[in-house]
Amino acid sequence: MLTMLWTEVKFNDIVVSLTYSMPGFLSIVNTILNFIFHAQFRRQVARLVHMERISRSS
């Protein structure tokens, strides 16, 4: 890490782990909110995990 070169600023492991895990946490929250508020997103997720039958026209 670049901050290891700086001697004045010391970061502990908890601060570093929170900094690195925040984008993943926000992505999970964003996915949950999209699932709750957007019907088209729910339909696409259901189609991706094969919970919705795909009608085949012949």
N, CA, C and O atoms as CSV, one atom per row, in Angstrom:
chain,resi,resn,atom,element,x,y,z
A,1,MET,N,N,0.824,-1.188,0.000
A,1,MET,CA,C,0.000,0.000,0.000
A,1,MET,C,C,0.862,1.244,0.000
A,1,MET,O,O,1.969,1.261,0.540
A,2,LEU,N,N,0.342,2.259,-0.604
A,2,LEU,CA,C,1.055,3.528,-0.665
A,2,LEU,C,C,1.199,4.157,0.712
A,2,LEU,O,O,2.187,4.834,0.993
A,3,THR,N,N,0.210,3.932,1.565
A,3,THR,CA,C,0.252,4.562,2.887
A,3,THR,C,C,1.342,3.984,3.777
A,3,THR,O,O,1.685,4.586,4.794
A,4,MET,N,N,1.891,2.838,3.420
A,4,MET,CA,C,2.982,2.281,4.224
A,4,MET,C,C,4.239,3.142,4.094
A,4,MET,O,O,5.109,3.117,4.964
A,5,LEU,N,N,4.328,3.902,3.002
A,5,LEU,CA,C,5.477,4.789,2.828
A,5,LEU,C,C,5.362,6.041,3.689
A,5,LEU,O,O,6.364,6.690,3.990
A,6,TRP,N,N,4.152,6.369,4.076
A,6,TRP,CA,C,3.943,7.543,4.916
A,6,TRP,C,C,4.140,7.148,6.373
A,6,TRP,O,O,3.456,6.253,6.870
A,7,THR,N,N,5.047,7.790,7.047
A,7,THR,CA,C,5.342,7.422,8.430
A,7,THR,C,C,4.454,8.159,9.425
A,7,THR,O,O,4.326,7.732,10.573
A,8,GLU,N,N,3.844,9.255,9.002
A,8,GLU,CA,C,3.036,10.036,9.936
A,8,GLU,C,C,1.645,9.449,10.138
A,8,GLU,O,O,1.052,9.623,11.203
A,9,VAL,N,N,1.122,8.763,9.144
A,9,VAL,CA,C,-0.242,8.243,9.211
A,9,VAL,C,C,-0.175,6.736,9.422
A,9,VAL,O,O,0.474,6.022,8.658
A,10,LYS,N,N,-0.845,6.263,10.455
A,10,LYS,CA,C,-0.894,4.824,10.738
A,10,LYS,C,C,-2.338,4.359,10.660
A,10,LYS,O,O,-3.222,4.936,11.293
A,11,PHE,N,N,-2.569,3.317,9.883
A,11,PHE,CA,C,-3.896,2.737,9.766
A,11,PHE,C,C,-3.867,1.346,10.376
A,11,PHE,O,O,-2.927,0.581,10.160
A,12,ASN,N,N,-4.904,1.024,11.142
A,12,ASN,CA,C,-4.962,-0.327,11.683
A,12,ASN,C,C,-5.730,-1.226,10.712
A,12,ASN,O,O,-6.267,-0.753,9.710
A,13,ASP,N,N,-5.775,-2.511,11.015
A,13,ASP,CA,C,-6.381,-3.484,10.108
A,13,ASP,C,C,-7.880,-3.277,9.946
A,13,ASP,O,O,-8.423,-3.553,8.876
A,14,ILE,N,N,-8.551,-2.803,10.970
A,14,ILE,CA,C,-10.004,-2.612,10.893
A,14,ILE,C,C,-10.343,-1.492,9.914
A,14,ILE,O,O,-11.273,-1.632,9.119
A,15,VAL,N,N,-9.618,-0.405,9.957
A,15,VAL,CA,C,-9.868,0.710,9.040
A,15,VAL,C,C,-9.617,0.277,7.599
A,15,VAL,O,O,-10.396,0.614,6.707
A,16,VAL,N,N,-8.555,-0.455,7.371
A,16,VAL,CA,C,-8.233,-0.920,6.022
A,16,VAL,C,C,-9.289,-1.899,5.524
A,16,VAL,O,O,-9.705,-1.819,4.368
A,17,SER,N,N,-9.727,-2.818,6.374
A,17,SER,CA,C,-10.730,-3.795,5.940
A,17,SER,C,C,-12.076,-3.127,5.665
A,17,SER,O,O,-12.766,-3.517,4.724
A,18,LEU,N,N,-12.461,-2.142,6.455
A,18,LEU,CA,C,-13.701,-1.407,6.187
A,18,LEU,C,C,-13.614,-0.627,4.880
A,18,LEU,O,O,-14.586,-0.546,4.129
A,19,THR,N,N,-12.454,-0.061,4.618
A,19,THR,CA,C,-12.271,0.694,3.383
A,19,THR,C,C,-12.389,-0.208,2.161
A,19,THR,O,O,-13.001,0.178,1.165
A,20,TYR,N,N,-11.814,-1.394,2.224
A,20,TYR,CA,C,-11.856,-2.298,1.085
A,20,TYR,C,C,-13.194,-3.009,0.939
A,20,TYR,O,O,-13.568,-3.378,-0.175
A,21,SER,N,N,-13.920,-3.211,2.023
A,21,SER,CA,C,-15.181,-3.945,1.932
A,21,SER,C,C,-16.377,-3.058,1.609
A,21,SER,O,O,-17.438,-3.574,1.256
A,22,MET,N,N,-16.239,-1.756,1.717
A,22,MET,CA,C,-17.374,-0.856,1.499
A,22,MET,C,C,-17.957,-0.933,0.085
A,22,MET,O,O,-19.182,-0.960,-0.030
A,23,PRO,N,N,-17.176,-0.972,-0.997
A,23,PRO,CA,C,-17.798,-1.078,-2.328
A,23,PRO,C,C,-18.617,-2.359,-2.506
A,23,PRO,O,O,-19.674,-2.327,-3.135
A,24,GLY,N,N,-18.154,-3.462,-1.972
A,24,GLY,CA,C,-18.922,-4.699,-2.057
A,24,GLY,C,C,-20.208,-4.621,-1.264
A,24,GLY,O,O,-21.250,-5.099,-1.713
A,25,PHE,N,N,-20.143,-4.025,-0.090
A,25,PHE,CA,C,-21.336,-3.860,0.735
A,25,PHE,C,C,-22.355,-2.965,0.038
A,25,PHE,O,O,-23.548,-3.269,0.040
A,26,LEU,N,N,-21.899,-1.866,-0.557
A,26,LEU,CA,C,-22.806,-0.970,-1.270
A,26,LEU,C,C,-23.415,-1.650,-2.489
A,26,LEU,O,O,-24.566,-1.380,-2.832
A,27,SER,N,N,-22.666,-2.523,-3.144
A,27,SER,CA,C,-23.197,-3.261,-4.286
A,27,SER,C,C,-24.311,-4.210,-3.859
A,27,SER,O,O,-25.319,-4.337,-4.554
A,28,ILE,N,N,-24.136,-4.871,-2.728
A,28,ILE,CA,C,-25.173,-5.774,-2.217
A,28,ILE,C,C,-26.424,-4.985,-1.837
A,28,ILE,O,O,-27.538,-5.408,-2.147
A,29,VAL,N,N,-26.254,-3.847,-1.173
A,29,VAL,CA,C,-27.396,-3.011,-0.792
A,29,VAL,C,C,-28.119,-2.499,-2.033
A,29,VAL,O,O,-29.349,-2.473,-2.069
A,30,ASN,N,N,-27.363,-2.093,-3.047
A,30,ASN,CA,C,-27.960,-1.604,-4.283
A,30,ASN,C,C,-28.764,-2.705,-4.977
A,30,ASN,O,O,-29.842,-2.436,-5.507
A,31,THR,N,N,-28.262,-3.923,-4.982
A,31,THR,CA,C,-28.985,-5.041,-5.587
A,31,THR,C,C,-30.283,-5.316,-4.842
A,31,THR,O,O,-31.313,-5.562,-5.468
A,32,ILE,N,N,-30.246,-5.279,-3.529
A,32,ILE,CA,C,-31.457,-5.514,-2.731
A,32,ILE,C,C,-32.491,-4.418,-2.988
A,32,ILE,O,O,-33.676,-4.710,-3.147
A,33,LEU,N,N,-32.053,-3.169,-3.029
A,33,LEU,CA,C,-32.985,-2.071,-3.282
A,33,LEU,C,C,-33.576,-2.147,-4.688
A,33,LEU,O,O,-34.761,-1.871,-4.877
A,34,ASN,N,N,-32.766,-2.515,-5.666
A,34,ASN,CA,C,-33.295,-2.700,-7.020
A,34,ASN,C,C,-34.324,-3.816,-7.048
A,34,ASN,O,O,-35.345,-3.700,-7.726
A,35,PHE,N,N,-34.070,-4.893,-6.325
A,35,PHE,CA,C,-35.004,-6.017,-6.288
A,35,PHE,C,C,-36.330,-5.598,-5.653
A,35,PHE,O,O,-37.391,-6.053,-6.081
A,36,ILE,N,N,-36.279,-4.748,-4.651
A,36,ILE,CA,C,-37.501,-4.316,-3.966
A,36,ILE,C,C,-38.304,-3.338,-4.822
A,36,ILE,O,O,-39.527,-3.456,-4.903
A,37,PHE,N,N,-37.644,-2.385,-5.457
A,37,PHE,CA,C,-38.361,-1.278,-6.080
A,37,PHE,C,C,-38.569,-1.386,-7.591
A,37,PHE,O,O,-39.362,-0.622,-8.143
A,38,HIS,N,N,-37.894,-2.298,-8.274
A,38,HIS,CA,C,-37.997,-2.358,-9.732
A,38,HIS,C,C,-38.513,-3.720,-10.182
A,38,HIS,O,O,-37.845,-4.740,-10.013
A,39,ALA,N,N,-39.712,-3.719,-10.757
A,39,ALA,CA,C,-40.341,-4.971,-11.194
A,39,ALA,C,C,-39.575,-5.610,-12.345
A,39,ALA,O,O,-39.458,-6.834,-12.404
A,40,GLN,N,N,-39.057,-4.806,-13.253
A,40,GLN,CA,C,-38.315,-5.368,-14.379
A,40,GLN,C,C,-37.042,-6.057,-13.894
A,40,GLN,O,O,-36.661,-7.093,-14.439
A,41,PHE,N,N,-36.388,-5.510,-12.898
A,41,PHE,CA,C,-35.198,-6.145,-12.328
A,41,PHE,C,C,-35.562,-7.493,-11.712
A,41,PHE,O,O,-34.833,-8.471,-11.877
A,42,ARG,N,N,-36.700,-7.546,-10.995
A,42,ARG,CA,C,-37.148,-8.815,-10.412
A,42,ARG,C,C,-37.408,-9.849,-11.492
A,42,ARG,O,O,-37.040,-11.014,-11.337
A,43,ARG,N,N,-38.042,-9.435,-12.595
A,43,ARG,CA,C,-38.312,-10.377,-13.685
A,43,ARG,C,C,-37.019,-10.892,-14.302
A,43,ARG,O,O,-36.910,-12.079,-14.608
A,44,GLN,N,N,-36.048,-10.020,-14.485
A,44,GLN,CA,C,-34.781,-10.453,-15.071
A,44,GLN,C,C,-34.025,-11.394,-14.141
A,44,GLN,O,O,-33.424,-12.365,-14.599
A,45,VAL,N,N,-34.050,-11.118,-12.846
A,45,VAL,CA,C,-33.390,-12.015,-11.890
A,45,VAL,C,C,-34.084,-13.368,-11.883
A,45,VAL,O,O,-33.424,-14.406,-11.857
A,46,ALA,N,N,-35.413,-13.360,-11.905
A,46,ALA,CA,C,-36.159,-14.618,-11.933
A,46,ALA,C,C,-35.845,-15.399,-13.197
A,46,ALA,O,O,-35.731,-16.624,-13.162
A,47,ARG,N,N,-35.706,-14.704,-14.301
A,47,ARG,CA,C,-35.372,-15.388,-15.553
A,47,ARG,C,C,-33.947,-15.942,-15.510
A,47,ARG,O,O,-33.694,-17.039,-16.008
A,48,LEU,N,N,-33.026,-15.196,-14.922
A,48,LEU,CA,C,-31.634,-15.651,-14.851
A,48,LEU,C,C,-31.468,-16.884,-13.975
A,48,LEU,O,O,-30.647,-17.749,-14.281
A,49,VAL,N,N,-32.227,-16.979,-12.899
A,49,VAL,CA,C,-32.099,-18.132,-12.004
A,49,VAL,C,C,-33.140,-19.203,-12.312
A,49,VAL,O,O,-33.350,-20.127,-11.527
A,50,HIS,N,N,-33.790,-19.064,-13.473
A,50,HIS,CA,C,-34.742,-20.061,-13.984
A,50,HIS,C,C,-35.913,-20.294,-13.041
A,50,HIS,O,O,-36.399,-21.418,-12.917
A,51,MET,N,N,-36.366,-19.239,-12.376
A,51,MET,CA,C,-37.556,-19.363,-11.545
A,51,MET,C,C,-38.811,-19.018,-12.342
A,51,MET,O,O,-39.928,-19.278,-11.896
A,52,GLU,N,N,-38.623,-18.439,-13.506
A,52,GLU,CA,C,-39.746,-18.061,-14.341
A,52,GLU,C,C,-39.690,-18.893,-15.614
A,52,GLU,O,O,-38.626,-19.059,-16.210
A,53,ARG,N,N,-40.820,-19.405,-16.019
A,53,ARG,CA,C,-40.852,-20.201,-17.242
A,53,ARG,C,C,-40.726,-19.287,-18.447
A,53,ARG,O,O,-41.383,-18.249,-18.536
A,54,ILE,N,N,-39.884,-19.688,-19.355
A,54,ILE,CA,C,-39.703,-18.936,-20.587
A,54,ILE,C,C,-40.602,-19.569,-21.638
A,54,ILE,O,O,-40.431,-20.736,-21.990
A,55,SER,N,N,-41.551,-18.801,-22.133
A,55,SER,CA,C,-42.480,-19.350,-23.116
A,55,SER,C,C,-41.784,-19.444,-24.464
A,55,SER,O,O,-41.148,-18.495,-24.921
A,56,ARG,N,N,-41.917,-20.600,-25.086
A,56,ARG,CA,C,-41.313,-20.823,-26.395
A,56,ARG,C,C,-42.411,-20.831,-27.444
A,56,ARG,O,O,-43.353,-21.621,-27.380
A,57,SER,N,N,-42.271,-19.958,-28.384
A,57,SER,CA,C,-43.258,-19.950,-29.468
A,57,SER,C,C,-42.727,-20.797,-30.613
A,57,SER,O,O,-41.576,-20.655,-31.026
A,58,SER,N,N,-43.589,-21.688,-31.126
A,58,SER,CA,C,-43.124,-22.566,-32.198
A,58,SER,C,C,-43.832,-22.296,-33.493
A,58,SER,O,O,-43.556,-22.953,-34.497
